[in-house]
Amino acid sequence: MSGHKDWEMRSTRTSHRGWFGLIWKGMGCVYGVARLSGAGDPLSPDEMVATFEHHRIPEDMIRSGVVAKWNRPWYLADVRRLPTPVRYEHPNGAVTWVELGETVSLGIERQLALLEEPLPESVSTVDDTRQKDARAPFLEFAWRQIGESVLTQGNIDHNHIYLREFFDRFPKDTIGGSNKAEKASREITVAWEGGQEILTDLDGSKKLFRARGWIGTFFTLNNARAGNRVLVEEGAPYKYRISLLR
């Protein structure tokens, strides 16, 4: 809830998507809410080290094996701390999920109503694990800069953007080889100023977005010139946006 991480590392998968309450183990209170936007496959120790900024587990702890089984990322978004924690009863044997009663849910909703920053969508019951969040979540995230790229005339002529100065900040499983036959196992979503979101992996040889047809349109719509800077931001795991800075 301090905003320092957006992955919760767990030992099991989950099918839940949407809002849920955040507790502090053993304290008997719901301290906040978050939206679970997805869950990933198990990560290797090297992958966990490379994604430290998302989960904040120190490398020495990862290498020691003490957190070896907690290697599945759950992707969190829209985390909110409640002004006042809400008491609940934790049933015996409950480990991952607890179904909150109506009184607790109403108490959480009352606390959410006190927040100065409203939630991005209405939440009728925080603990409704059956509700699926079907909205495109792109604009809901708190964006953070991961790098800037200064455009050259070659970039503009050939429809690409150099990512090499900050290429190591992209997830390793989105980086493929030099051609489509060596495509990465996972793609990222890129929102761009003036157009629709696109899916692409990354060319690890040239350190570029592999999909490039949209980039020419991005340059044209934004009147890009050599010397302009392209800002690359991350909003959530595997979700990015680019905009032009002059």
C-alpha positions in Angstrom: 0.0 0.0 0.0 3.1 2.3 0.1 3.3 2.1 -3.7 6.7 0.4 -3.7 5.6 -2.8 -5.4 2.8 -4.0 -7.8 3.4 -7.7 -7.7 2.4 -10.0 -4.8 4.5 -13.2 -5.0 2.5 -16.3 -4.1 3.1 -20.1 -4.2 -0.2 -20.9 -6.1 -2.1 -19.8 -9.1 -5.5 -18.0 -8.8 -8.5 -17.6 -11.2 -9.8 -14.6 -9.3 -9.8 -11.2 -11.1 -11.2 -8.0 -9.7 -11.4 -6.3 -6.3 -10.4 -7.9 -3.0 -9.5 -6.8 0.5 -5.9 -6.6 1.9 -5.3 -7.9 5.4 -2.3 -7.8 7.7 -1.7 -11.3 8.8 -2.8 -11.9 12.4 -4.2 -8.4 13.0 -7.8 -9.2 12.2 -8.4 -6.2 10.0 -8.9 -5.3 6.4 -6.4 -2.5 5.8 -7.0 -1.7 2.1 -8.3 -3.0 -1.3 -6.7 -3.7 -4.6 -7.7 -5.0 -8.0 -6.1 -8.3 -9.1 -5.5 -7.8 -12.9 -3.8 -11.1 -13.6 -1.5 -13.8 -12.4 1.7 -15.1 -14.1 3.6 -18.4 -14.4 6.3 -19.4 -12.0 9.5 -17.3 -12.3 13.1 -18.6 -12.2 15.5 -17.0 -9.6 17.1 -15.0 -12.4 13.7 -13.7 -13.6 12.8 -12.8 -10.0 16.1 -10.9 -9.6 15.5 -9.1 -12.9 12.0 -8.0 -11.8 13.0 -6.7 -8.3 11.2 -3.4 -8.9 7.9 -5.1 -9.1 8.1 -7.4 -6.0 10.9 -5.9 -3.9 12.4 -9.2 -2.7 16.1 -8.8 -2.2 18.5 -10.8 -4.5 20.2 -12.5 -1.5 16.9 -13.8 -0.3 16.0 -15.1 -3.7 19.4 -16.8 -4.2 19.2 -18.4 -0.8 16.1 -20.4 -1.7 14.1 -19.2 1.3 11.4 -17.8 -1.0 11.8 -20.5 -3.7 8.1 -21.6 -3.7 6.8 -18.0 -3.7 7.6 -17.5 -7.4 4.2 -16.8 -9.0 3.4 -13.1 -9.5 -0.1 -11.8 -8.9 -0.5 -8.4 -10.6 -2.0 -5.7 -8.5 -3.5 -2.4 -9.6 -5.5 0.4 -8.0 -4.3 -0.3 -4.5 -6.0 1.8 -1.9 -5.4 2.1 1.8 -8.5 2.5 4.0 -8.6 5.6 6.2 -9.5 3.3 9.1 -9.0 -0.6 9.1 -12.2 -2.7 9.2 -12.4 -5.6 11.6 -13.3 -9.1 10.3 -13.2 -12.6 11.6 -10.6 -14.9 10.1 -12.0 -18.5 10.0 -9.8 -21.4 11.0 -8.1 -23.0 8.0 -8.5 -20.1 5.7 -5.2 -19.5 3.9 -5.5 -17.6 0.7 -9.1 -16.2 0.4 -11.7 -15.3 3.1 -15.3 -14.5 2.1 -16.2 -11.3 3.9 -19.6 -11.0 5.4 -22.1 -8.2 4.5 -21.3 -6.1 7.6 -17.6 -6.1 6.8 -18.2 -5.3 3.1 -20.4 -2.4 4.0 -17.8 -1.2 6.5 -15.2 -1.3 3.7 -17.5 0.6 1.3 -18.0 3.3 3.9 -14.2 3.7 4.3 -13.8 3.9 0.5 -16.4 6.7 0.3 -14.1 8.8 2.5 -11.1 8.6 0.1 -10.2 11.8 -1.6 -9.3 9.9 -4.8 -12.3 7.8 -6.0 -11.9 4.3 -7.3 -11.8 4.0 -11.1 -15.1 2.2 -11.1 -17.9 1.5 -8.7 -17.5 -1.4 -6.3 -20.7 -2.8 -5.0 -19.2 -5.6 -3.0 -15.4 -5.7 -2.4 -15.4 -9.5 -1.8 -17.3 -10.6 -4.9 -14.7 -13.0 -6.3 -17.0 -14.0 -9.1 -17.1 -10.5 -10.6 -14.8 -10.2 -13.7 -13.2 -6.9 -14.5 -13.9 -6.6 -18.2 -12.8 -3.0 -18.7 -9.6 -2.2 -20.6 -7.5 -1.2 -17.6 -5.0 0.9 -19.4 -5.8 4.4 -18.1 -6.3 3.3 -14.5 -2.6 2.7 -13.7 -0.1 5.1 -12.0 2.4 5.5 -14.8 6.1 5.7 -14.1 8.9 6.5 -16.6 11.3 3.8 -17.5 13.2 5.7 -20.2 13.4 8.3 -23.0 14.6 7.8 -26.5 16.0 10.6 -28.6 14.7 10.3 -32.2 17.1 10.2 -35.1 16.2 10.7 -38.8 16.8 7.0 -39.2 14.1 6.2 -36.7 11.6 8.4 -38.5 12.6 7.0 -42.0 12.4 3.4 -40.9 9.6 3.4 -38.3 11.4 2.3 -35.2 12.3 3.6 -31.7 15.5 2.8 -30.0 15.0 1.2 -26.6 18.6 0.1 -26.0 19.3 2.7 -23.2 16.7 1.1 -20.9 16.1 -2.3 -22.6 16.9 -4.2 -19.4 13.8 -2.7 -17.8 11.4 -4.8 -19.9 10.4 -8.3 -18.7 12.8 -11.0 -20.0 10.0 -13.2 -21.3 9.0 -10.4 -23.8 12.4 -10.4 -25.5 12.8 -12.6 -28.6 15.3 -13.0 -31.3 16.0 -11.1 -34.5 13.0 -12.5 -36.5 9.4 -13.5 -36.1 10.4 -17.2 -35.9 12.2 -16.3 -32.7 9.3 -14.4 -31.2 9.2 -14.1 -27.4 6.9 -16.2 -25.3 4.9 -13.2 -24.1 3.9 -9.8 -25.6 3.5 -6.4 -24.1 0.6 -4.0 -24.6 1.6 -0.5 -25.8 -0.7 2.5 -25.8 0.5 5.3 -28.0 -0.5 8.9 -28.3 -3.1 9.3 -31.1 -3.9 5.6 -31.7 -5.1 2.2 -30.5 -3.2 -0.1 -28.2 -1.0 -2.7 -29.9 0.5 -6.0 -28.9 4.2 -6.7 -29.6 7.2 -8.5 -28.3 10.7 -7.0 -28.3 13.5 -7.7 -30.8 16.4 -8.5 -28.5 19.0 -8.2 -31.3 18.1 -4.6 -32.4 16.5 -3.6 -29.1 13.3 -2.4 -30.7 9.5 -3.0 -30.6 9.1 -5.9 -33.1 5.7 -4.6 -34.4 6.5 -1.3 -36.2 3.7 -0.5 -38.6 2.0 1.7 -36.0 5.1 3.7 -35.3 5.1 5.6 -38.6 1.5 6.6 -37.9 2.6 7.7 -34.4 5.3 9.8 -35.9 3.0 11.4 -38.5 0.1 12.2 -36.1 2.5 13.8 -33.6 4.6 15.6 -36.2 7.8 13.9 -34.9 11.1 15.3 -35.9 14.7 14.2 -35.3 15.8 15.4 -31.9 12.4 14.9 -30.3 12.2 12.6 -27.4 9.9 9.6 -27.0 8.8 9.0 -23.4 8.3 5.3 -22.4 6.2 4.6 -19.3 5.1 1.5 -17.5 1.7 1.3 -15.9 1.5 -2.3 -14.8 3.3 -5.5 -15.7 3.5 -5.9 -19.5 1.6 -2.6 -20.0 3.3 0.5 -21.5 2.6 3.7 -23.2 4.6 6.1 -25.4 4.3 9.8 -26.0 6.3 12.5 -27.8 8.2 15.1 -25.9 9.6 18.2 -27.8 
